[in-house]
Every structure is written in structure tokens, then in C-alpha cells.
Amino acid sequence: MTLPATMIETKCLSADYHSGTIDMIQQVQQTHQPVFLTIDGKPEAVLMDADEYQKVLNALAMAKLLLKSERDIAENKVLPVREFFRKFRCDKII
């Protein structure tokens, strides 16, 4: 999966660094799209909006939970729904 993003070649003098950084941050805040920072055409770092980054972390956490659930299904570590609720009500076992 490829995220729509801006590629920025980072060849700047230290005097240009501050204003360029502010411009990149403003771009990320306005577009909510990551900016890939490159060196010699190779992506080296990503600048992201903090809220978008949190969404990525949340999605990753959900994916990890789904992966565990898929493993449980593959290993037949499941209960029919009626049996689950019977145990849950009677035994308080999840």
C-alpha cells in the first residue's frame, strides 16, 4: 500500500533549514499527508501530522488484535456463540 505523499529532496544549507522545516510542518498540518524526506533520492524519514500518526498507531494495534484472532480461528481455539455466552453468564469465563 502506498500512501499519497510528497517527496522532498533534503539538500539545504543550515540557514535554509529553519524556514524549510516550518514550511514542511505547515504543509503536513494543512494536507494531513505525510512528507517523505529524502537524501539522494532515497526516502530516509517521514514527517506526519500527530493526529494522523495516532490513527496509524491505532490501526496497527487493531491489526495485531485481528491477527491473533485469525490465529485462534486457524488453531480451532474458538467456541460456538451459544456455548460462549453460557460460560460467560454461568462461570464468568471469557
C-alpha positions in Angstrom: 0.0 0.0 0.0 1.4 3.4 -1.0 0.4 6.5 0.9 -0.1 9.6 -1.1 2.8 11.8 0.0 5.2 14.5 -1.1 8.8 13.6 -1.7 11.2 16.3 -0.7 14.9 16.2 -1.5 16.7 17.4 1.5 19.7 19.4 0.2 19.6 22.6 2.1 22.1 24.8 3.9 21.7 25.2 7.6 20.4 28.8 7.1 17.6 27.5 5.0 16.8 24.6 7.4 14.6 26.6 9.8 12.3 28.2 7.2 12.1 24.9 5.2 11.1 23.0 8.3 8.3 25.4 9.2 7.1 25.2 5.6 7.0 21.4 5.7 5.2 21.3 9.0 2.6 23.7 7.7 2.1 21.6 4.6 1.6 18.5 6.8 -0.9 20.3 9.0 -2.8 21.6 6.0 -2.9 18.4 3.9 -2.7 15.8 6.7 -0.5 13.9 4.3 3.0 12.6 5.2 6.1 14.2 3.7 8.9 11.9 2.9 12.3 13.4 3.4 14.9 12.0 1.0 18.7 12.0 0.7 20.0 11.4 -2.8 16.5 10.4 -3.9 16.2 7.7 -1.2 13.4 8.1 1.5 15.1 8.5 4.9 12.4 9.9 7.2 8.7 10.8 7.3 7.1 13.9 8.7 3.5 13.3 9.7 0.6 15.1 11.4 0.4 14.0 15.0 -3.3 13.1 14.7 -2.7 11.1 11.6 0.2 9.3 13.3 -2.1 8.3 16.2 -4.5 6.9 13.6 -1.8 4.8 12.1 -0.8 3.5 15.6 -4.5 2.7 16.4 -4.8 0.9 13.1 -1.7 -1.1 13.8 -2.9 -2.1 17.2 -6.2 -3.3 15.7 -4.4 -5.3 13.0 -2.4 -7.0 15.8 -5.6 -8.0 17.6 -7.1 -9.3 14.3 -4.0 -11.3 13.6 -4.3 -13.0 17.0 -8.0 -13.7 16.3 -7.2 -15.2 13.0 -4.6 -17.5 14.6 -7.1 -18.6 17.2 -9.5 -19.5 14.4 -6.9 -21.3 12.4 -5.9 -23.3 15.6 -9.6 -24.0 16.3 -9.4 -22.1 19.6 -13.0 -21.0 19.3 -16.4 -21.7 20.9 -19.8 -21.7 19.4 -21.6 -18.4 20.3 -24.2 -20.2 22.5 -21.5 -22.0 24.5 -19.5 -18.8 24.9 -22.5 -16.9 26.3 -23.5 -19.9 28.6 -20.0 -19.9 30.1 -19.9 -16.2 30.3 -23.1 -16.0 32.2 -22.6 -19.0 34.4 -18.9 -19.1 35.0 -17.8 -15.6 34.2 -15.2 -17.1 32.0 -14.2 -15.3 28.8 
